[in-house]
Amino acid sequence: MKRLLDVDIAIGISIILVVLGHLLLDDSLPDWYIHFREIIYKFHMPLFMFFSGFLMSYTYKNANTIKEYKLYILKRASKFIPAYLVFSFIFIGFEFILSGYSISKLKLDIIDMLFYPSKAPAGFLWYIYVIFQFYLIFPLLKRLVRKNYRLALAVGIGFQFLEVTNLFNFELFSFYLLFIILGIIATQYLDFYYVMLHKGGLLFLLAFIAVIFLNSYYTVPKVVFGLVSLLPIHYLALKLSKFNIASLLADIGKHSYYIYLMNTLIIGAFYLLIINKLNFEFSQPIMLIFFLLGLFLPIFIYKKIIKPNRFLNKIIK
């Protein structure tokens, strides 16, 4: 399967936005960042889910038998479950160190980790939890799109209007199903999708900018903001693929999983060290340092520590 440079770049842009959104560490943050973060949180996860669905579909090898489906799920389970548990317990440990702990609080945190992941100490790991749910049903979704993409799209839209329990984060599953389905549809009609990007990309980008300005006067729903962001960000990635920065952005995109797992931990640890222990004043230059550490240190840790170590590489694949 041919690797798509523009998709790696688009995922790189998406994870950069995720890390930027995780810099909310201090009450003294400038107003421009608070406003910028509010906009990011309107579309960065819909964007991430769209490209997750895109890659699920683009790299999928048919699981036509029960045995093939079991192997397919076991492979994904070995990727997501150990990493989810390890980083969840690391954050539970941090909470113990910072705030003290009781057995009853530990029990509640473990219950949240298993059944309500977005409420757990490592709440940001809900994405790992929910994306695994999507992998569980992905063969069914792929088949549905092949048979009738309009019906698949109607299912995704329908789930937007369901009132769903937050048990197992089903409310997030319900919200992001539409974006996963759109990613699958894009790969099902890949040639047409790229023609649309090339011919209409500039218009899509202008429409996205217009929605950002509109949001200053009227609260644009997250689902609308997310939908409007998909094509312009991919179009921007296509344009960036012609510049020297393309290889850097693509490398960030290829390692987005490890950045997602570790960036919050790294940013939080350096905040505690530099601000709380060394008594530095939180400032915009320090924000920039935290951002760069959160973005690039996970890649370094994966390449130099995790990947060469057989045991760690089994846990964090």
FIVOKE-624452 format. One record per residue (C-alpha): z, x, y; residue in three letters. Coordinates in Angstrom, 1 decimal, decimal comma. Layout:
<rs>
+--------+--------+--------+------+
:      w :      u :      v : code :
+--------+--------+--------+------+
:      Z :      X :      Y :  ALA :
...
+--------+--------+--------+------+
</rs>
This chain:
<rs>
+--------+--------+--------+------+
:      w :      u :      v : code :
+--------+--------+--------+------+
:    0,0 :    0,0 :    0,0 :  MET :
:   -1,1 :    1,4 :    3,3 :  LYS :
:    1,8 :    2,1 :    5,7 :  ARG :
:    1,4 :    0,3 :    9,0 :  LEU :
:    2,3 :    2,7 :   11,9 :  LEU :
:    2,5 :   -0,2 :   14,4 :  ASP :
:    5,0 :   -2,1 :   12,2 :  VAL :
:    7,2 :    0,9 :   11,9 :  ASP :
:    7,0 :    1,3 :   15,7 :  ILE :
:    7,8 :   -2,4 :   16,3 :  ALA :
:   10,8 :   -2,1 :   13,9 :  ILE :
:   11,8 :    1,0 :   15,9 :  GLY :
:   11,8 :   -1,0 :   19,1 :  ILE :
:   13,8 :   -3,7 :   17,4 :  SER :
:   16,6 :   -1,4 :   16,2 :  ILE :
:   16,7 :    0,3 :   19,6 :  ILE :
:   17,4 :   -3,1 :   21,1 :  LEU :
:   20,1 :   -3,6 :   18,5 :  VAL :
:   21,8 :   -0,4 :   19,4 :  VAL :
:   21,6 :   -1,1 :   23,1 :  LEU :
:   23,3 :   -4,4 :   22,5 :  GLY :
:   26,2 :   -2,7 :   20,8 :  HIS :
:   27,3 :   -0,7 :   23,9 :  LEU :
:   29,6 :   -3,5 :   25,1 :  LEU :
:   32,7 :   -1,4 :   24,8 :  LEU :
:   34,4 :   -1,6 :   28,2 :  ASP :
:   35,3 :   -4,0 :   31,0 :  ASP :
:   33,8 :   -1,7 :   33,6 :  SER :
:   30,2 :   -2,0 :   32,4 :  LEU :
:   27,7 :   -2,6 :   35,2 :  PRO :
:   26,3 :   -6,1 :   35,9 :  ASP :
:   22,7 :   -5,0 :   35,1 :  TRP :
:   23,7 :   -4,1 :   31,5 :  TYR :
:   25,6 :   -7,4 :   31,0 :  ILE :
:   22,5 :   -9,3 :   32,1 :  HIS :
:   20,2 :   -7,0 :   30,1 :  PHE :
:   22,4 :   -7,5 :   27,0 :  ARG :
:   22,3 :  -11,3 :   27,4 :  GLU :
:   18,5 :  -11,1 :   27,3 :  ILE :
:   18,4 :   -8,8 :   24,3 :  ILE :
:   20,7 :  -11,1 :   22,3 :  TYR :
:   18,2 :  -13,9 :   22,9 :  LYS :
:   15,5 :  -12,3 :   20,8 :  PHE :
:   16,4 :   -9,0 :   19,1 :  HIS :
:   17,6 :  -10,5 :   15,8 :  MET :
:   14,7 :  -13,0 :   15,5 :  PRO :
:   12,4 :  -10,1 :   16,1 :  LEU :
:   14,2 :   -8,1 :   13,4 :  PHE :
:   14,0 :  -11,0 :   10,9 :  MET :
:   10,3 :  -11,5 :   11,6 :  PHE :
:    9,5 :   -8,0 :   10,7 :  PHE :
:   11,9 :   -8,1 :    7,7 :  SER :
:    9,9 :  -11,1 :    6,4 :  GLY :
:    6,7 :   -9,2 :    7,2 :  PHE :
:    7,7 :   -6,2 :    5,2 :  LEU :
:    9,1 :   -8,3 :    2,3 :  MET :
:    5,7 :   -9,9 :    2,0 :  SER :
:    3,5 :   -6,8 :    2,7 :  TYR :
:    5,3 :   -4,7 :    0,1 :  THR :
:    5,8 :   -7,4 :   -2,5 :  TYR :
:    4,7 :   -6,9 :   -6,1 :  LYS :
:    4,6 :  -10,3 :   -7,9 :  ASN :
:    7,6 :  -11,1 :  -10,1 :  ALA :
:    5,8 :  -13,5 :  -12,5 :  ASN :
:    8,4 :  -13,5 :  -15,3 :  THR :
:   12,2 :  -14,0 :  -15,5 :  ILE :
:   12,5 :  -10,3 :  -16,5 :  LYS :
:   10,4 :   -9,1 :  -13,5 :  GLU :
:   12,5 :  -11,4 :  -11,2 :  TYR :
:   15,7 :   -9,9 :  -12,5 :  LYS :
:   14,5 :   -6,4 :  -12,0 :  LEU :
:   13,4 :   -7,4 :   -8,5 :  TYR :
:   16,8 :   -8,8 :   -7,6 :  ILE :
:   18,7 :   -5,9 :   -9,2 :  LEU :
:   16,8 :   -3,4 :   -7,1 :  LYS :
:   17,6 :   -5,3 :   -3,9 :  ARG :
:   21,3 :   -5,8 :   -5,0 :  ALA :
:   21,7 :   -2,1 :   -5,6 :  SER :
:   20,4 :   -1,4 :   -2,1 :  LYS :
:   22,4 :   -4,0 :   -0,1 :  PHE :
:   25,6 :   -4,8 :   -1,9 :  ILE :
:   27,2 :   -1,4 :   -2,3 :  PRO :
:   26,4 :   -0,4 :    1,3 :  ALA :
:   27,7 :   -3,8 :    2,5 :  TYR :
:   31,0 :   -3,4 :    0,7 :  LEU :
:   31,5 :    0,3 :    1,6 :  VAL :
:   31,0 :   -0,2 :    5,4 :  PHE :
:   33,0 :   -3,5 :    5,3 :  SER :
:   36,0 :   -1,7 :    3,9 :  PHE :
:   35,6 :    1,2 :    6,3 :  ILE :
:   35,9 :   -1,3 :    9,2 :  PHE :
:   38,9 :   -2,9 :    7,6 :  ILE :
:   40,4 :    0,5 :    7,4 :  GLY :
:   39,8 :    1,1 :   11,1 :  PHE :
:   41,4 :   -2,1 :   11,9 :  GLU :
:   44,4 :   -1,1 :    9,9 :  PHE :
:   44,7 :    2,2 :   11,8 :  ILE :
:   44,2 :    0,7 :   15,2 :  LEU :
:   46,3 :   -2,5 :   15,0 :  SER :
:   48,5 :   -2,2 :   11,9 :  GLY :
:   48,1 :   -4,4 :    9,0 :  TYR :
:   49,8 :   -7,0 :    6,7 :  SER :
:   48,9 :   -8,1 :    3,2 :  ILE :
:   48,1 :  -11,6 :    4,5 :  SER :
:   45,7 :  -10,1 :    7,1 :  LYS :
:   44,0 :   -8,0 :    4,4 :  LEU :
:   43,5 :  -11,0 :    2,3 :  LYS :
:   42,0 :  -13,0 :    5,1 :  LEU :
:   39,6 :  -10,0 :    6,0 :  ASP :
:   38,5 :   -9,8 :    2,4 :  ILE :
:   37,9 :  -13,5 :    2,2 :  ILE :
:   35,8 :  -13,3 :    5,4 :  ASP :
:   33,9 :  -10,3 :    4,1 :  MET :
:   33,0 :  -12,2 :    0,9 :  LEU :
:   32,4 :  -15,7 :    2,3 :  PHE :
:   32,2 :  -15,6 :    6,1 :  TYR :
:   30,7 :  -12,1 :    6,9 :  PRO :
:   30,1 :  -12,6 :   10,6 :  SER :
:   33,9 :  -13,3 :   11,0 :  LYS :
:   34,9 :  -10,1 :    9,1 :  ALA :
:   35,9 :   -6,8 :   10,9 :  PRO :
:   32,4 :   -5,5 :   10,3 :  ALA :
:   30,9 :   -8,8 :   11,6 :  GLY :
:   27,6 :   -7,2 :   12,5 :  PHE :
:   26,9 :   -6,6 :    8,8 :  LEU :
:   26,0 :  -10,3 :    8,4 :  TRP :
:   22,4 :   -9,2 :    8,6 :  TYR :
:   22,7 :   -7,3 :    5,4 :  ILE :
:   24,4 :  -10,3 :    3,7 :  TYR :
:   21,8 :  -12,8 :    4,9 :  VAL :
:   18,8 :  -10,6 :    4,3 :  ILE :
:   19,9 :  -10,3 :    0,7 :  PHE :
:   19,9 :  -14,1 :    0,5 :  GLN :
:   16,4 :  -14,2 :    1,7 :  PHE :
:   15,4 :  -11,7 :   -0,9 :  TYR :
:   16,9 :  -14,0 :   -3,6 :  LEU :
:   14,5 :  -16,8 :   -2,6 :  ILE :
:   11,6 :  -14,7 :   -1,4 :  PHE :
:    9,3 :  -15,1 :   -4,4 :  PRO :
:    9,6 :  -18,9 :   -3,9 :  LEU :
:    8,9 :  -18,6 :   -0,2 :  LEU :
:    5,9 :  -16,4 :   -0,8 :  LYS :
:    4,5 :  -18,9 :   -3,3 :  ARG :
:    5,1 :  -21,8 :   -0,9 :  LEU :
:    3,2 :  -20,0 :    1,9 :  VAL :
:    0,3 :  -19,2 :   -0,4 :  ARG :
:    0,0 :  -22,8 :   -1,5 :  LYS :
:    0,6 :  -24,5 :    1,9 :  ASN :
:    1,6 :  -22,4 :    4,9 :  TYR :
:    1,9 :  -25,6 :    7,0 :  ARG :
:    4,5 :  -27,0 :    4,6 :  LEU :
:    6,3 :  -23,6 :    4,6 :  ALA :
:    6,3 :  -23,7 :    8,4 :  LEU :
:    7,6 :  -27,3 :    8,4 :  ALA :
:   10,5 :  -26,2 :    6,1 :  VAL :
:   11,4 :  -23,4 :    8,5 :  GLY :
:   11,3 :  -25,7 :   11,5 :  ILE :
:   13,3 :  -28,4 :    9,7 :  GLY :
:   16,1 :  -26,0 :    8,9 :  PHE :
:   16,5 :  -25,5 :   12,7 :  GLN :
:   17,8 :  -29,0 :   13,0 :  PHE :
:   20,1 :  -29,0 :   10,0 :  LEU :
:   23,8 :  -28,9 :   10,5 :  GLU :
:   24,8 :  -26,2 :    8,0 :  VAL :
:   28,2 :  -24,8 :    6,9 :  THR :
:   29,1 :  -21,3 :    8,0 :  ASN :
:   30,2 :  -20,6 :    4,4 :  LEU :
:   28,2 :  -17,6 :    3,2 :  PHE :
:   26,7 :  -17,6 :    6,7 :  ASN :
:   24,4 :  -20,4 :    5,7 :  PHE :
:   24,1 :  -21,3 :    9,4 :  GLU :
:   22,5 :  -18,0 :   10,1 :  LEU :
:   20,3 :  -18,3 :    7,0 :  PHE :
:   19,2 :  -21,7 :    8,3 :  SER :
:   18,4 :  -20,4 :   11,8 :  PHE :
:   16,5 :  -17,3 :   10,7 :  TYR :
:   14,5 :  -18,8 :    7,9 :  LEU :
:   11,8 :  -19,8 :   10,3 :  LEU :
:   11,3 :  -16,1 :   11,4 :  PHE :
:   11,2 :  -14,9 :    7,8 :  ILE :
:    8,5 :  -17,5 :    7,0 :  ILE :
:    6,5 :  -16,5 :   10,1 :  LEU :
:    6,6 :  -12,9 :    8,9 :  GLY :
:    5,3 :  -13,9 :    5,5 :  ILE :
:    2,5 :  -16,0 :    7,1 :  ILE :
:    1,5 :  -13,1 :    9,3 :  ALA :
:    0,8 :  -10,9 :    6,2 :  THR :
:   -0,9 :  -13,8 :    4,3 :  GLN :
:   -3,5 :  -13,9 :    7,1 :  TYR :
:   -3,3 :  -10,3 :    8,1 :  LEU :
:   -6,8 :   -9,8 :    9,5 :  ASP :
:   -6,6 :  -12,9 :   11,6 :  PHE :
:   -3,1 :  -11,9 :   12,8 :  TYR :
:   -4,3 :   -8,5 :   14,0 :  TYR :
:   -7,4 :  -10,0 :   15,7 :  VAL :
:   -5,0 :  -12,4 :   17,5 :  MET :
:   -2,8 :   -9,5 :   18,6 :  LEU :
:   -5,7 :   -7,4 :   19,9 :  HIS :
:   -7,4 :  -10,3 :   21,8 :  LYS :
:   -4,4 :  -12,2 :   23,1 :  GLY :
:   -1,7 :   -9,5 :   23,2 :  GLY :
:   -1,7 :   -9,1 :   27,0 :  LEU :
:   -1,4 :  -12,8 :   27,5 :  LEU :
:    1,5 :  -12,9 :   25,0 :  PHE :
:    3,2 :  -10,1 :   26,9 :  LEU :
:    2,8 :  -11,9 :   30,2 :  LEU :
:    4,2 :  -15,1 :   28,7 :  ALA :
:    7,2 :  -13,2 :   27,4 :  PHE :
:    7,9 :  -11,7 :   30,8 :  ILE :
:    7,6 :  -15,2 :   32,3 :  ALA :
:   10,2 :  -16,5 :   29,9 :  VAL :
:   12,6 :  -13,7 :   30,8 :  ILE :
:   12,3 :  -14,6 :   34,5 :  PHE :
:   12,6 :  -18,3 :   33,6 :  LEU :
:   15,8 :  -17,6 :   31,7 :  ASN :
:   17,4 :  -16,5 :   35,0 :  SER :
:   17,1 :  -20,1 :   36,3 :  TYR :
:   17,1 :  -22,2 :   33,1 :  TYR :
:   18,8 :  -21,4 :   29,7 :  THR :
:   15,9 :  -20,8 :   27,3 :  VAL :
:   17,0 :  -21,7 :   23,7 :  PRO :
:   17,3 :  -18,6 :   21,5 :  LYS :
:   14,7 :  -20,0 :   19,0 :  VAL :
:   12,1 :  -20,3 :   21,8 :  VAL :
:   13,0 :  -16,9 :   23,2 :  PHE :
:   12,7 :  -15,4 :   19,7 :  GLY :
:    9,3 :  -17,0 :   19,0 :  LEU :
:    7,8 :  -15,9 :   22,3 :  VAL :
:    9,0 :  -12,3 :   21,7 :  SER :
:    7,3 :  -11,7 :   18,3 :  LEU :
:    3,6 :  -11,1 :   19,3 :  LEU :
:    4,2 :   -9,2 :   22,6 :  PRO :
:    6,6 :   -6,7 :   21,0 :  ILE :
:    4,1 :   -6,1 :   18,1 :  HIS :
:    1,3 :   -5,8 :   20,7 :  TYR :
:    3,3 :   -3,3 :   22,6 :  LEU :
:    3,9 :   -1,4 :   19,4 :  ALA :
:    0,1 :   -1,3 :   18,8 :  LEU :
:   -0,4 :    0,2 :   22,2 :  LYS :
:    2,4 :    2,7 :   21,8 :  LEU :
:    0,8 :    3,9 :   18,5 :  SER :
:   -1,8 :    5,8 :   20,5 :  LYS :
:    0,7 :    7,9 :   22,4 :  PHE :
:    2,7 :   11,0 :   21,3 :  ASN :
:    5,9 :    8,9 :   21,2 :  ILE :
:    4,6 :    6,9 :   18,3 :  ALA :
:    5,8 :    9,3 :   15,6 :  SER :
:    9,4 :    9,3 :   17,1 :  LEU :
:    9,5 :    5,5 :   17,3 :  LEU :
:    8,0 :    5,2 :   13,8 :  ALA :
:   10,7 :    7,5 :   12,4 :  ASP :
:   13,3 :    5,4 :   14,0 :  ILE :
:   11,8 :    2,3 :   12,5 :  GLY :
:   11,6 :    3,9 :    9,0 :  LYS :
:   15,4 :    4,6 :    9,2 :  HIS :
:   16,4 :    1,3 :   10,9 :  SER :
:   18,5 :    0,3 :    7,8 :  TYR :
:   20,7 :    3,4 :    8,2 :  TYR :
:   20,9 :    3,0 :   11,9 :  ILE :
:   22,0 :   -0,6 :   11,5 :  TYR :
:   24,7 :    0,3 :    9,0 :  LEU :
:   26,2 :    3,2 :   11,0 :  MET :
:   25,5 :    2,8 :   14,7 :  ASN :
:   28,5 :    0,6 :   15,5 :  THR :
:   30,8 :    2,8 :   13,6 :  LEU :
:   29,6 :    5,9 :   15,3 :  ILE :
:   29,6 :    4,4 :   18,8 :  ILE :
:   33,1 :    3,0 :   18,3 :  GLY :
:   34,5 :    6,3 :   16,9 :  ALA :
:   33,1 :    8,3 :   19,8 :  PHE :
:   34,5 :    5,7 :   22,3 :  TYR :
:   38,0 :    6,1 :   20,8 :  LEU :
:   37,7 :    9,9 :   20,9 :  LEU :
:   36,2 :   10,4 :   24,3 :  ILE :
:   37,7 :    7,4 :   26,3 :  ILE :
:   41,0 :    6,7 :   24,6 :  ASN :
:   42,0 :   10,2 :   23,4 :  LYS :
:   40,4 :   12,6 :   25,9 :  LEU :
:   40,8 :   10,1 :   28,8 :  ASN :
:   37,2 :   10,4 :   30,1 :  PHE :
:   36,2 :    7,6 :   32,4 :  GLU :
:   33,6 :    5,2 :   30,9 :  PHE :
:   30,4 :    5,6 :   32,9 :  SER :
:   26,7 :    5,1 :   32,6 :  GLN :
:   26,0 :    8,7 :   31,6 :  PRO :
:   28,5 :    8,3 :   28,8 :  ILE :
:   26,8 :    5,0 :   27,8 :  MET :
:   23,6 :    6,9 :   27,5 :  LEU :
:   25,3 :    9,5 :   25,3 :  ILE :
:   26,8 :    6,8 :   23,1 :  PHE :
:   23,4 :    5,1 :   22,8 :  PHE :
:   21,7 :    8,3 :   21,7 :  LEU :
:   24,5 :    9,1 :   19,2 :  LEU :
:   24,3 :    5,6 :   17,8 :  GLY :
:   20,5 :    5,8 :   17,4 :  LEU :
:   20,0 :    9,4 :   16,1 :  PHE :
:   23,2 :   10,4 :   14,4 :  LEU :
:   22,7 :    7,9 :   11,6 :  PRO :
:   19,3 :    9,4 :   10,8 :  ILE :
:   20,8 :   12,9 :   10,8 :  PHE :
:   23,7 :   11,7 :    8,5 :  ILE :
:   21,3 :   10,1 :    6,1 :  TYR :
:   18,8 :   13,0 :    5,9 :  LYS :
:   21,4 :   15,8 :    5,8 :  LYS :
:   24,4 :   14,3 :    4,0 :  ILE :
:   23,6 :   11,1 :    2,2 :  ILE :
:   20,1 :   11,7 :    0,8 :  LYS :
:   20,8 :   15,2 :   -0,7 :  PRO :
:   24,0 :   13,9 :   -2,3 :  ASN :
:   23,3 :   12,1 :   -5,6 :  ARG :
:   26,5 :    9,9 :   -5,5 :  PHE :
:   26,1 :    8,9 :   -1,8 :  LEU :
:   22,4 :    8,2 :   -2,3 :  ASN :
:   23,2 :    5,7 :   -5,0 :  LYS :
:   25,6 :    3,8 :   -2,8 :  ILE :
:   23,4 :    4,0 :    0,4 :  ILE :
:   19,8 :    3,9 :   -0,7 :  LYS :
+--------+--------+--------+------+
</rs>
